Amino acid sequence: MATQTAAATGPRQPDQLVTEHRARFLPGTAMLALGLVGVLAGVLVAIFARGQHGAAAVAIGLITALILLASVLVLAGLTPVAPGRARVVQLFGRYRGTIRESGLQWVNPFTRRIVVSTRIRNQESAQVKVNDADGNPIEIAAVVVWQVADTAEATYSVDDYTQFVTIQAETAVRHIANSYPYTSSREGELSLRDNADEVTGELSTEIAARVASAGVRIIESRLTRLSYAPEIAQVMLRQQQASAVVGARQRIVEGAVGMVQLALQRLQDEDVVELDEERKASMVSNLLVVLCSDQATQPIVNTGTLYQ
């Protein structure tokens, strides 16, 4: 029971969960202008210091170095954020927030700014061979549409969230394939082939539970390949054909019996001819042969009496 619960809910969440929050930042355009003005001012001061000597030259040189250093730090804090991407800000190993606003922004120049894509992604799982609920080997693959919802969890909860989604999606596909038969003849039982919507809905739910610890949101999942393994494909095809023939025969017999009942009832209600039980049985036999036969029948015209 514990193993089934763990498989359904996915990997365990880390004890110290880091969740996304907005980082502190300033408009980058104004800080860019400030940095360029600082560099220009430092260059002008350095030019002015060339005509000075002694202590004045040393003081002006120190001021020039400080101005240029401050300008470089201002320019180093500029952070471009493209649409569909976010920046995870980290200062001395600590998470300081996430920038989602696109454009040129400015943050502490001593921070590390990690790029995380927030675009919607398509990811197709590898085609795997597994056994269905009946033990038949099948080949199955699925495509998963997903998006990073929490950039902090995607960065700090797992090593590589893209690879994490790939592995967990494949694990969920295997689990779903083992839980249902490829096709089912039992009434009310779900199967992979006949109940695609229900199966893919459960697949999306399981994948979402498995990748929740990585801050990933599952938008949709669909099976892209579903077939019997080559070693049993011919056998299962003959089985399906036999089942189809049996089903068709059953429909034909049901229809023929209904037509015979209708014919006998009409003959009796309209008093066309009076038939005893023996002639009714003969008529039923002849009608069933005509209606259920695969080939055209040749009628025999009776030119005598009804009993000859």
C-alpha positions in Angstrom: 0.0 0.0 0.0 2.9 2.4 0.8 4.5 1.7 -2.5 1.3 2.4 -4.5 0.8 5.7 -2.6 4.3 6.8 -3.3 3.9 6.0 -7.0 0.7 8.0 -7.3 1.9 11.1 -5.4 5.4 11.2 -6.9 8.8 12.0 -5.3 8.8 13.5 -1.8 9.1 17.2 -1.4 12.4 18.6 0.1 12.3 19.5 3.8 13.3 23.1 3.2 11.2 24.1 0.2 12.1 27.3 -1.6 9.2 29.0 -3.2 9.2 31.8 -5.7 8.8 35.5 -4.7 9.5 38.7 -6.5 13.0 40.1 -6.4 13.9 43.7 -5.7 15.2 45.5 -8.8 15.4 49.0 -10.3 14.6 50.1 -13.9 17.7 49.3 -16.0 17.5 52.3 -18.3 18.0 54.8 -15.6 20.9 52.8 -14.1 22.5 52.4 -17.6 22.4 56.2 -18.0 23.9 56.6 -14.5 26.7 54.2 -15.2 27.6 55.8 -18.5 27.6 59.3 -16.9 29.9 57.9 -14.2 32.4 56.4 -16.7 32.4 59.7 -18.6 33.0 61.7 -15.4 35.8 59.4 -14.4 37.5 59.8 -17.8 37.2 63.6 -17.5 38.6 63.6 -14.0 41.5 61.5 -15.2 42.2 63.9 -18.0 42.1 66.8 -15.5 44.5 65.0 -13.2 47.2 64.8 -15.9 48.2 68.5 -15.2 48.4 68.0 -11.4 51.4 67.0 -9.3 52.0 65.8 -5.8 49.3 65.2 -3.3 46.6 66.7 -5.5 47.4 64.3 -8.3 47.2 61.3 -5.9 43.8 62.5 -4.5 42.4 63.1 -7.9 43.6 59.7 -9.1 42.0 58.0 -6.1 38.7 59.8 -6.8 38.9 58.8 -10.5 39.4 55.1 -9.5 36.5 55.2 -7.1 34.2 56.8 -9.8 35.2 54.3 -12.4 34.8 51.4 -9.9 31.3 52.6 -8.9 30.4 53.0 -12.6 31.6 49.5 -13.5 29.5 48.1 -10.6 26.4 49.9 -11.8 26.9 48.6 -15.3 27.5 45.1 -13.9 24.1 45.1 -12.2 22.3 45.5 -15.5 20.2 42.4 -16.3 18.2 42.0 -19.5 15.1 39.8 -19.2 13.7 38.4 -22.4 10.0 37.6 -22.8 9.3 34.0 -21.9 12.3 33.9 -19.6 12.8 34.7 -15.9 15.9 35.5 -13.8 16.4 33.8 -10.5 18.5 36.1 -8.3 21.0 34.5 -5.9 23.3 36.4 -3.5 26.1 34.5 -1.8 24.2 31.2 -2.1 20.8 32.5 -0.9 17.7 32.9 -3.0 16.7 36.6 -3.2 13.8 36.4 -5.6 12.8 36.1 -9.3 12.5 38.8 -12.0 9.7 38.0 -14.5 9.2 41.6 -15.9 10.8 41.7 -19.3 13.2 44.5 -20.3 16.4 45.9 -18.9 16.4 45.7 -15.1 19.1 46.4 -12.5 19.9 44.3 -9.4 22.8 44.0 -7.0 25.9 43.5 -9.1 27.2 40.9 -6.7 24.3 38.5 -7.3 24.1 35.6 -9.7 21.3 35.7 -12.1 20.1 32.3 -13.4 18.1 32.2 -16.6 14.9 30.0 -16.4 12.6 29.5 -19.3 8.9 30.0 -18.6 7.7 29.2 -22.1 5.3 26.3 -22.8 7.2 23.2 -23.9 6.4 20.0 -25.8 8.2 16.9 -24.7 7.7 13.5 -26.2 8.6 10.5 -24.1 10.7 7.7 -25.6 8.8 4.8 -27.1 8.9 2.1 -24.5 7.9 -1.6 -24.4 5.9 -2.6 -21.4 3.3 -5.2 -20.4 -0.3 -4.1 -20.1 -2.6 -5.2 -17.3 -3.2 -8.5 -19.1 0.5 -9.2 -19.5 0.6 -8.5 -23.2 3.7 -6.6 -24.4 2.8 -3.2 -26.0 4.7 -0.2 -27.3 3.6 3.1 -26.0 4.7 6.8 -26.0 3.2 10.1 -25.0 3.7 13.8 -25.5 3.6 16.1 -22.5 2.9 19.9 -22.6 4.3 21.6 -19.6 5.6 24.9 -18.2 7.7 26.1 -15.3 5.3 27.6 -12.7 7.7 28.2 -9.8 11.2 29.2 -10.9 12.7 28.8 -7.4 11.5 25.2 -7.1 12.7 24.4 -10.6 16.1 25.8 -9.8 16.7 24.5 -6.2 14.5 21.5 -5.8 16.0 19.3 -8.6 19.3 19.2 -10.4 17.9 19.5 -13.9 14.2 20.2 -14.1 14.0 19.3 -17.9 15.6 15.9 -17.4 13.4 15.4 -14.2 10.2 16.0 -16.3 11.5 13.6 -18.9 12.1 10.7 -16.5 9.0 11.3 -14.5 6.8 11.4 -17.6 8.3 8.1 -18.8 7.7 6.6 -15.4 4.1 7.7 -15.4 3.5 6.3 -18.9 4.9 2.9 -17.8 2.6 2.9 -14.7 -0.5 3.8 -16.7 0.3 1.1 -19.3 0.6 -1.5 -16.6 -2.7 -0.4 -15.0 -5.0 -1.0 -18.0 -5.4 -3.6 -20.7 -4.7 -2.7 -24.3 -8.3 -3.6 -25.2 -11.0 -5.2 -23.1 -14.1 -7.3 -23.9 -15.5 -7.0 -20.3 -18.2 -4.4 -20.0 -17.4 -1.4 -17.9 -13.6 -2.0 -17.9 -11.4 0.8 -19.2 -8.8 0.1 -21.8 -5.9 2.0 -23.4 -7.3 1.8 -26.9 -11.0 2.4 -26.3 -10.9 5.0 -23.4 -8.2 7.4 -24.6 -9.7 10.4 -22.9 -10.0 8.9 -19.5 -6.5 7.3 -19.7 -4.8 10.5 -20.8 -6.7 12.5 -18.1 -5.3 10.1 -15.5 -1.9 10.3 -17.1 -1.9 14.1 -16.8 -2.9 13.9 -13.2 -0.1 11.4 -12.3 2.6 13.3 -14.2 1.5 16.6 -12.5 1.8 14.9 -9.1 5.2 13.6 -9.9 6.7 16.8 -11.2 5.1 19.1 -8.6 8.2 19.2 -6.5 10.1 20.7 -9.5 7.7 23.7 -9.8 6.3 22.4 -13.1 2.7 22.7 -14.3 1.4 20.1 -16.7 -1.0 21.5 -19.3 -1.8 18.4 -21.3 -0.6 15.0 -22.1 -1.6 12.7 -25.0 -0.6 9.2 -26.1 1.2 9.4 -29.5 1.8 5.7 -30.0 -0.1 2.7 -28.8 0.4 -0.7 -30.4 1.1 -4.3 -29.7 4.8 -5.4 -29.7 5.9 -6.8 -33.1 6.3 -10.4 -31.6 2.6 -10.7 -30.8 1.1 -8.2 -33.3 0.0 -10.8 -35.8 -1.5 -13.0 -33.2 -3.5 -10.2 -31.6 -4.6 -9.0 -35.0 -6.1 -12.4 -35.7 -7.8 -12.4 -32.3 -9.3 -9.0 -33.0 -10.5 -10.2 -36.4 -12.1 -13.2 -34.8 -13.8 -11.1 -32.2 -15.1 -8.8 -35.0 -16.4 -11.8 -37.0 -18.2 -13.1 -33.9 -19.7 -9.7 -33.1 -20.9 -9.3 -36.7 -22.4 -12.8 -36.7 -24.2 -12.0 -33.5 -25.7 -8.9 -34.9 -26.8 -10.8 -38.1 -28.5 -13.5 -36.0 -30.2 -11.0 -33.8 -31.5 -9.1 -36.9 -32.6 -12.3 -38.6 -34.5 -13.5 -35.6 -36.3 -10.2 -35.4 -37.2 -10.3 -39.1 -38.6 -13.9 -38.7 -40.6 -12.9 -35.7 -42.0 -9.9 -37.6 -42.9 -12.0 -40.6 -44.7 -14.6 -38.5 -46.5 -12.0 -36.6 -47.7 -10.2 -39.7 -48.9 -13.4 -41.3 -50.9 -14.2 -38.2 -52.3 -10.7 -37.7 -53.4 -10.2 -41.3 -54.6 -13.8 -41.6 -52.7 -14.4 -44.8 -52.2 -18.1 -44.3 -52.6 -20.5 -41.4 -49.5 -22.4 -40.5 -49.2 -25.3 -38.1 -46.2 -25.7 -35.8 -44.4 -27.9 -38.3 -44.7 -25.4 -41.2 -43.8 -22.5 -38.9 -40.6 -24.4 -38.0 -39.8 -25.0 -41.6 -40.4 -21.4 -42.5 -38.2 -20.2 -39.7 -35.4 -22.5 -40.8 -35.6 -21.4 -44.4 -35.7 -17.7 -43.4 -32.7 -18.0 -41.1 -30.7 -19.8 -43.8 -31.5 -17.0 -46.3 -30.8 -14.2 -43.8 -27.7 -15.6 -42.2 -26.0 -17.1 -45.2 -22.7 -15.6 -46.5 -23.7 -16.5 -50.1 -26.7 -15.9 -52.1 -29.3 -18.7 -51.9 -31.2 -20.3 -54.8 -35.0 -20.3 -54.2 -37.1 -23.4 -55.1 -40.6 -22.6 -56.3 -43.2 -24.9 -55.0 -45.8 -25.5 -57.7 -47.8 -28.0 -55.7 -49.7 -27.7 -52.5 -48.3 -26.3 -49.3 -47.6 -29.8 -48.0 -46.1 -31.2 -51.2 
